[in-house]
Amino acid sequence: MRHIAIAGNIGSGKTTLTSLLAKQFKWEPHYEDADDNPYLFDFYEDMQRWSFNLQIYFLNSRFSQVMKIRKGTKTVVQDRTIYEDAFIFAPNLHAMGLMTTRDFNNYMALFKLMSQFIQPPDLLIYLRGSVPALVAQIQKRGREYENAIRIDYLKRLNERYEAWTTNYELGKMLVIDIDNNNFAANPEQLGEIVEKINAELHGLFPV
């Protein structure tokens, strides 16, 4: 059993790559609970009011996912990690004044407790994208609640993703530049990603 996780900013293509890799490798996909999230629409309308509620919802959802993954026997590919919530999204909301220090400290205390019961993924795939590339993807998929996303919000998240991945030491990591890789429409570029994943998981000679 292997746990592969895909990390990346909003609009980077995590869900698309999760689906493609699940099909390619016959892995079990675990998606981010976006469409059924009861806080997401309200959050983008009023980030300050709903930031803590949203982050707690995601924390609980992803903790449940990881516990389920580790109890299973199938190799899983996961859309976004619990670490991104704790080290990127929640701190960013706090830094922007959209989450109070009291709520942020409460959130981090809960994450630290949960982190004692989980293991990091065997391979992290980071989808790196410029803000223009992310905006183009967000506009293309046309989710109504994402219309209110601010450019500065995406930019700040990108900066935190770069800082987090630069210092990532929890396991193996593969970086994919989405500005120069259209894996969703180009089978050849998807094939290159598949080869890189095989090399990371199995060495130079895939089994």
C-alpha positions as protocol buffer text, in pm:
chain_id: "A"
residue {
  index: 1
  type: MET
  ca { x: 0 y: 0 z: 0 }
}
residue {
  index: 2
  type: ARG
  ca { x: 131 y: 344 z: -95 }
}
residue {
  index: 3
  type: HIS
  ca { x: -7 y: 689 z: -15 }
}
residue {
  index: 4
  type: ILE
  ca { x: 48 y: 944 z: -292 }
}
residue {
  index: 5
  type: ALA
  ca { x: -74 y: 1297 z: -229 }
}
residue {
  index: 6
  type: ILE
  ca { x: -111 y: 1589 z: -468 }
}
residue {
  index: 7
  type: ALA
  ca { x: -49 y: 1937 z: -331 }
}
residue {
  index: 8
  type: GLY
  ca { x: -97 y: 2275 z: -493 }
}
residue {
  index: 9
  type: ASN
  ca { x: -270 y: 2609 z: -489 }
}
residue {
  index: 10
  type: ILE
  ca { x: -633 y: 2666 z: -589 }
}
residue {
  index: 11
  type: GLY
  ca { x: -668 y: 2597 z: -961 }
}
residue {
  index: 12
  type: SER
  ca { x: -342 y: 2405 z: -1000 }
}
residue {
  index: 13
  type: GLY
  ca { x: -512 y: 2090 z: -1132 }
}
residue {
  index: 14
  type: LYS
  ca { x: -497 y: 1862 z: -828 }
}
residue {
  index: 15
  type: THR
  ca { x: -836 y: 1699 z: -885 }
}
residue {
  index: 16
  type: THR
  ca { x: -767 y: 1644 z: -1255 }
}
residue {
  index: 17
  type: LEU
  ca { x: -429 y: 1482 z: -1191 }
}
residue {
  index: 18
  type: THR
  ca { x: -577 y: 1273 z: -910 }
}
residue {
  index: 19
  type: SER
  ca { x: -833 y: 1131 z: -1155 }
}
residue {
  index: 20
  type: LEU
  ca { x: -577 y: 1071 z: -1430 }
}
residue {
  index: 21
  type: LEU
  ca { x: -332 y: 892 z: -1201 }
}
residue {
  index: 22
  type: ALA
  ca { x: -607 y: 684 z: -1042 }
}
residue {
  index: 23
  type: LYS
  ca { x: -702 y: 565 z: -1391 }
}
residue {
  index: 24
  type: GLN
  ca { x: -343 y: 514 z: -1506 }
}
residue {
  index: 25
  type: PHE
  ca { x: -219 y: 320 z: -1202 }
}
residue {
  index: 26
  type: LYS
  ca { x: -553 y: 172 z: -1087 }
}
residue {
  index: 27
  type: TRP
  ca { x: -515 y: 362 z: -760 }
}
residue {
  index: 28
  type: GLU
  ca { x: -800 y: 454 z: -530 }
}
residue {
  index: 29
  type: PRO
  ca { x: -871 y: 830 z: -550 }
}
residue {
  index: 30
  type: HIS
  ca { x: -956 y: 1040 z: -244 }
}
residue {
  index: 31
  type: TYR
  ca { x: -1091 y: 1380 z: -343 }
}
residue {
  index: 32
  type: GLU
  ca { x: -1116 y: 1708 z: -158 }
}
residue {
  index: 33
  type: ASP
  ca { x: -1471 y: 1758 z: -30 }
}
residue {
  index: 34
  type: ALA
  ca { x: -1537 y: 2085 z: -216 }
}
residue {
  index: 35
  type: ASP
  ca { x: -1881 y: 2051 z: -371 }
}
residue {
  index: 36
  type: ASP
  ca { x: -2039 y: 1923 z: -49 }
}
residue {
  index: 37
  type: ASN
  ca { x: -1854 y: 2165 z: 179 }
}
residue {
  index: 38
  type: PRO
  ca { x: -2119 y: 2363 z: 375 }
}
residue {
  index: 39
  type: TYR
  ca { x: -1883 y: 2657 z: 443 }
}
residue {
  index: 40
  type: LEU
  ca { x: -1703 y: 2719 z: 113 }
}
residue {
  index: 41
  type: PHE
  ca { x: -1955 y: 2953 z: -52 }
}
residue {
  index: 42
  type: ASP
  ca { x: -1999 y: 3156 z: 267 }
}
residue {
  index: 43
  type: PHE
  ca { x: -1623 y: 3173 z: 316 }
}
residue {
  index: 44
  type: TYR
  ca { x: -1557 y: 3340 z: -19 }
}
residue {
  index: 45
  type: GLU
  ca { x: -1838 y: 3586 z: 52 }
}
residue {
  index: 46
  type: ASP
  ca { x: -1704 y: 3674 z: 400 }
}
residue {
  index: 47
  type: MET
  ca { x: -1362 y: 3526 z: 473 }
}
residue {
  index: 48
  type: GLN
  ca { x: -1321 y: 3681 z: 816 }
}
residue {
  index: 49
  type: ARG
  ca { x: -1651 y: 3544 z: 946 }
}
residue {
  index: 50
  type: TRP
  ca { x: -1612 y: 3189 z: 815 }
}
residue {
  index: 51
  type: SER
  ca { x: -1235 y: 3123 z: 804 }
}
residue {
  index: 52
  type: PHE
  ca { x: -1216 y: 2927 z: 1129 }
}
residue {
  index: 53
  type: ASN
  ca { x: -1526 y: 2721 z: 1051 }
}
residue {
  index: 54
  type: LEU
  ca { x: -1395 y: 2634 z: 706 }
}
residue {
  index: 55
  type: GLN
  ca { x: -1049 y: 2534 z: 826 }
}
residue {
  index: 56
  type: ILE
  ca { x: -1188 y: 2316 z: 1104 }
}
residue {
  index: 57
  type: TYR
  ca { x: -1414 y: 2145 z: 852 }
}
residue {
  index: 58
  type: PHE
  ca { x: -1117 y: 2074 z: 621 }
}
residue {
  index: 59
  type: LEU
  ca { x: -900 y: 1960 z: 911 }
}
residue {
  index: 60
  type: ASN
  ca { x: -1160 y: 1709 z: 1025 }
}
residue {
  index: 61
  type: SER
  ca { x: -1229 y: 1592 z: 670 }
}
residue {
  index: 62
  type: ARG
  ca { x: -864 y: 1533 z: 583 }
}
residue {
  index: 63
  type: PHE
  ca { x: -780 y: 1374 z: 917 }
}
residue {
  index: 64
  type: SER
  ca { x: -1061 y: 1125 z: 854 }
}
residue {
  index: 65
  type: GLN
  ca { x: -924 y: 1063 z: 504 }
}
residue {
  index: 66
  type: VAL
  ca { x: -571 y: 992 z: 625 }
}
residue {
  index: 67
  type: MET
  ca { x: -691 y: 757 z: 898 }
}
residue {
  index: 68
  type: LYS
  ca { x: -898 y: 568 z: 640 }
}
residue {
  index: 69
  type: ILE
  ca { x: -606 y: 553 z: 394 }
}
residue {
  index: 70
  type: ARG
  ca { x: -367 y: 405 z: 648 }
}
residue {
  index: 71
  type: LYS
  ca { x: -617 y: 141 z: 754 }
}
residue {
  index: 72
  type: GLY
  ca { x: -676 y: 31 z: 395 }
}
residue {
  index: 73
  type: THR
  ca { x: -482 y: -210 z: 176 }
}
residue {
  index: 74
  type: LYS
  ca { x: -501 y: -23 z: -157 }
}
residue {
  index: 75
  type: THR
  ca { x: -262 y: 237 z: -294 }
}
residue {
  index: 76
  type: VAL
  ca { x: -432 y: 575 z: -272 }
}
residue {
  index: 77
  type: VAL
  ca { x: -386 y: 906 z: -451 }
}
residue {
  index: 78
  type: GLN
  ca { x: -515 y: 1198 z: -242 }
}
residue {
  index: 79
  type: ASP
  ca { x: -630 y: 1540 z: -361 }
}
residue {
  index: 80
  type: ARG
  ca { x: -456 y: 1787 z: -119 }
}
residue {
  index: 81
  type: THR
  ca { x: -296 y: 1710 z: 218 }
}
residue {
  index: 82
  type: ILE
  ca { x: -372 y: 1793 z: 578 }
}
residue {
  index: 83
  type: TYR
  ca { x: -35 y: 1971 z: 594 }
}
residue {
  index: 84
  type: GLU
  ca { x: -142 y: 2234 z: 344 }
}
residue {
  index: 85
  type: ASP
  ca { x: -432 y: 2334 z: 565 }
}
residue {
  index: 86
  type: ALA
  ca { x: -206 y: 2370 z: 870 }
}
residue {
  index: 87
  type: PHE
  ca { x: 104 y: 2524 z: 714 }
}
residue {
  index: 88
  type: ILE
  ca { x: -40 y: 2730 z: 428 }
}
residue {
  index: 89
  type: PHE
  ca { x: -411 y: 2812 z: 441 }
}
residue {
  index: 90
  type: ALA
  ca { x: -468 y: 2869 z: 812 }
}
residue {
  index: 91
  type: PRO
  ca { x: -145 y: 3071 z: 867 }
}
residue {
  index: 92
  type: ASN
  ca { x: -224 y: 3277 z: 558 }
}
residue {
  index: 93
  type: LEU
  ca { x: -570 y: 3364 z: 687 }
}
residue {
  index: 94
  type: HIS
  ca { x: -421 y: 3459 z: 1022 }
}
residue {
  index: 95
  type: ALA
  ca { x: -150 y: 3675 z: 861 }
}
residue {
  index: 96
  type: MET
  ca { x: -411 y: 3854 z: 648 }
}
residue {
  index: 97
  type: GLY
  ca { x: -617 y: 3936 z: 958 }
}
residue {
  index: 98
  type: LEU
  ca { x: -894 y: 3702 z: 842 }
}
residue {
  index: 99
  type: MET
  ca { x: -859 y: 3464 z: 1138 }
}
residue {
  index: 100
  type: THR
  ca { x: -813 y: 3582 z: 1496 }
}
residue {
  index: 101
  type: THR
  ca { x: -505 y: 3480 z: 1693 }
}
residue {
  index: 102
  type: ARG
  ca { x: -731 y: 3299 z: 1940 }
}
residue {
  index: 103
  type: ASP
  ca { x: -891 y: 3091 z: 1666 }
}
residue {
  index: 104
  type: PHE
  ca { x: -556 y: 3028 z: 1494 }
}
residue {
  index: 105
  type: ASN
  ca { x: -394 y: 2903 z: 1815 }
}
residue {
  index: 106
  type: ASN
  ca { x: -694 y: 2680 z: 1880 }
}
residue {
  index: 107
  type: TYR
  ca { x: -670 y: 2542 z: 1527 }
}
residue {
  index: 108
  type: MET
  ca { x: -295 y: 2473 z: 1550 }
}
residue {
  index: 109
  type: ALA
  ca { x: -332 y: 2301 z: 1887 }
}
residue {
  index: 110
  type: LEU
  ca { x: -589 y: 2067 z: 1735 }
}
residue {
  index: 111
  type: PHE
  ca { x: -367 y: 2000 z: 1431 }
}
residue {
  index: 112
  type: LYS
  ca { x: -66 y: 1919 z: 1651 }
}
residue {
  index: 113
  type: LEU
  ca { x: -275 y: 1670 z: 1844 }
}
residue {
  index: 114
  type: MET
  ca { x: -403 y: 1507 z: 1524 }
}
residue {
  index: 115
  type: SER
  ca { x: -56 y: 1497 z: 1367 }
}
residue {
  index: 116
  type: GLN
  ca { x: 56 y: 1249 z: 1632 }
}
residue {
  index: 117
  type: PHE
  ca { x: -181 y: 991 z: 1483 }
}
residue {
  index: 118
  type: ILE
  ca { x: -100 y: 1031 z: 1113 }
}
residue {
  index: 119
  type: GLN
  ca { x: 186 y: 958 z: 876 }
}
residue {
  index: 120
  type: PRO
  ca { x: 297 y: 1172 z: 581 }
}
residue {
  index: 121
  type: PRO
  ca { x: 243 y: 1049 z: 224 }
}
residue {
  index: 122
  type: ASP
  ca { x: 499 y: 818 z: 65 }
}
residue {
  index: 123
  type: LEU
  ca { x: 521 y: 1062 z: -226 }
}
residue {
  index: 124
  type: LEU
  ca { x: 409 y: 1424 z: -245 }
}
residue {
  index: 125
  type: ILE
  ca { x: 343 y: 1568 z: -592 }
}
residue {
  index: 126
  type: TYR
  ca { x: 353 y: 1948 z: -586 }
}
residue {
  index: 127
  type: LEU
  ca { x: 181 y: 2128 z: -874 }
}
residue {
  index: 128
  type: ARG
  ca { x: 358 y: 2463 z: -899 }
}
residue {
  index: 129
  type: GLY
  ca { x: 184 y: 2735 z: -1098 }
}
residue {
  index: 130
  type: SER
  ca { x: 211 y: 3109 z: -1153 }
}
residue {
  index: 131
  type: VAL
  ca { x: -83 y: 3326 z: -1046 }
}
residue {
  index: 132
  type: PRO
  ca { x: -191 y: 3391 z: -1412 }
}
residue {
  index: 133
  type: ALA
  ca { x: -196 y: 3014 z: -1477 }
}
residue {
  index: 134
  type: LEU
  ca { x: -402 y: 2954 z: -1163 }
}
residue {
  index: 135
  type: VAL
  ca { x: -649 y: 3231 z: -1252 }
}
residue {
  index: 136
  type: ALA
  ca { x: -693 y: 3088 z: -1603 }
}
residue {
  index: 137
  type: GLN
  ca { x: -771 y: 2745 z: -1459 }
}
residue {
  index: 138
  type: ILE
  ca { x: -1013 y: 2886 z: -1201 }
}
residue {
  index: 139
  type: GLN
  ca { x: -1200 y: 3083 z: -1469 }
}
residue {
  index: 140
  type: LYS
  ca { x: -1208 y: 2782 z: -1699 }
}
residue {
  index: 141
  type: ARG
  ca { x: -1381 y: 2554 z: -1448 }
}
residue {
  index: 142
  type: GLY
  ca { x: -1633 y: 2826 z: -1362 }
}
residue {
  index: 143
  type: ARG
  ca { x: -1724 y: 2751 z: -1001 }
}
residue {
  index: 144
  type: GLU
  ca { x: -1957 y: 3028 z: -885 }
}
residue {
  index: 145
  type: TYR
  ca { x: -1817 y: 3055 z: -533 }
}
residue {
  index: 146
  type: GLU
  ca { x: -1464 y: 3104 z: -669 }
}
residue {
  index: 147
  type: ASN
  ca { x: -1555 y: 3425 z: -851 }
}
residue {
  index: 148
  type: ALA
  ca { x: -1477 y: 3622 z: -536 }
}
residue {
  index: 149
  type: ILE
  ca { x: -1120 y: 3490 z: -498 }
}
residue {
  index: 150
  type: ARG
  ca { x: -876 y: 3782 z: -483 }
}
residue {
  index: 151
  type: ILE
  ca { x: -547 y: 3790 z: -675 }
}
residue {
  index: 152
  type: ASP
  ca { x: -354 y: 3890 z: -363 }
}
residue {
  index: 153
  type: TYR
  ca { x: -502 y: 3589 z: -182 }
}
residue {
  index: 154
  type: LEU
  ca { x: -368 y: 3351 z: -451 }
}
residue {
  index: 155
  type: LYS
  ca { x: -32 y: 3531 z: -452 }
}
residue {
  index: 156
  type: ARG
  ca { x: 9 y: 3496 z: -76 }
}
residue {
  index: 157
  type: LEU
  ca { x: -81 y: 3127 z: -94 }
}
residue {
  index: 158
  type: ASN
  ca { x: 176 y: 3075 z: -369 }
}
residue {
  index: 159
  type: GLU
  ca { x: 446 y: 3234 z: -155 }
}
residue {
  index: 160
  type: ARG
  ca { x: 361 y: 3003 z: 133 }
}
residue {
  index: 161
  type: TYR
  ca { x: 356 y: 2698 z: -94 }
}
residue {
  index: 162
  type: GLU
  ca { x: 706 y: 2783 z: -216 }
}
residue {
  index: 163
  type: ALA
  ca { x: 833 y: 2828 z: 140 }
}
residue {
  index: 164
  type: TRP
  ca { x: 671 y: 2503 z: 257 }
}
residue {
  index: 165
  type: THR
  ca { x: 792 y: 2287 z: -33 }
}
residue {
  index: 166
  type: THR
  ca { x: 1144 y: 2433 z: -17 }
}
residue {
  index: 167
  type: ASN
  ca { x: 1173 y: 2306 z: 341 }
}
residue {
  index: 168
  type: TYR
  ca { x: 967 y: 1987 z: 298 }
}
residue {
  index: 169
  type: GLU
  ca { x: 1140 y: 1695 z: 475 }
}
residue {
  index: 170
  type: LEU
  ca { x: 852 y: 1457 z: 547 }
}
residue {
  index: 171
  type: GLY
  ca { x: 927 y: 1230 z: 250 }
}
residue {
  index: 172
  type: LYS
  ca { x: 981 y: 1218 z: -125 }
}
residue {
  index: 173
  type: MET
  ca { x: 852 y: 1507 z: -335 }
}
residue {
  index: 174
  type: LEU
  ca { x: 804 y: 1552 z: -709 }
}
residue {
  index: 175
  type: VAL
  ca { x: 750 y: 1906 z: -846 }
}
residue {
  index: 176
  type: ILE
  ca { x: 545 y: 1961 z: -1164 }
}
residue {
  index: 177
  type: ASP
  ca { x: 540 y: 2308 z: -1325 }
}
residue {
  index: 178
  type: ILE
  ca { x: 185 y: 2351 z: -1459 }
}
residue {
  index: 179
  type: ASP
  ca { x: 280 y: 2659 z: -1662 }
}
residue {
  index: 180
  type: ASN
  ca { x: 480 y: 2428 z: -1890 }
}
residue {
  index: 181
  type: ASN
  ca { x: 281 y: 2107 z: -1853 }
}
residue {
  index: 182
  type: ASN
  ca { x: -74 y: 2059 z: -1981 }
}
residue {
  index: 183
  type: PHE
  ca { x: -114 y: 1701 z: -1857 }
}
residue {
  index: 184
  type: ALA
  ca { x: -493 y: 1726 z: -1875 }
}
residue {
  index: 185
  type: ALA
  ca { x: -492 y: 1757 z: -2255 }
}
residue {
  index: 186
  type: ASN
  ca { x: -150 y: 1622 z: -2353 }
}
residue {
  index: 187
  type: PRO
  ca { x: -104 y: 1244 z: -2312 }
}
residue {
  index: 188
  type: GLU
  ca { x: 269 y: 1274 z: -2379 }
}
residue {
  index: 189
  type: GLN
  ca { x: 319 y: 1518 z: -2093 }
}
residue {
  index: 190
  type: LEU
  ca { x: 106 y: 1299 z: -1866 }
}
residue {
  index: 191
  type: GLY
  ca { x: 328 y: 1009 z: -1964 }
}
residue {
  index: 192
  type: GLU
  ca { x: 634 y: 1203 z: -1853 }
}
residue {
  index: 193
  type: ILE
  ca { x: 473 y: 1255 z: -1512 }
}
residue {
  index: 194
  type: VAL
  ca { x: 392 y: 884 z: -1489 }
}
residue {
  index: 195
  type: GLU
  ca { x: 756 y: 796 z: -1565 }
}
residue {
  index: 196
  type: LYS
  ca { x: 878 y: 1034 z: -1295 }
}
residue {
  index: 197
  type: ILE
  ca { x: 635 y: 886 z: -1042 }
}
residue {
  index: 198
  type: ASN
  ca { x: 752 y: 534 z: -1124 }
}
residue {
  index: 199
  type: ALA
  ca { x: 1111 y: 644 z: -1076 }
}
residue {
  index: 200
  type: GLU
  ca { x: 1033 y: 798 z: -737 }
}
residue {
  index: 201
  type: LEU
  ca { x: 834 y: 499 z: -613 }
}
residue {
  index: 202
  type: HIS
  ca { x: 1036 y: 213 z: -764 }
}
residue {
  index: 203
  type: GLY
  ca { x: 1375 y: 354 z: -859 }
}
residue {
  index: 204
  type: LEU
  ca { x: 1514 y: 363 z: -1210 }
}
residue {
  index: 205
  type: PHE
  ca { x: 1371 y: 24 z: -1299 }
}
residue {
  index: 206
  type: PRO
  ca { x: 989 y: 22 z: -1239 }
}
residue {
  index: 207
  type: VAL
  ca { x: 841 y: -306 z: -1121 }
}
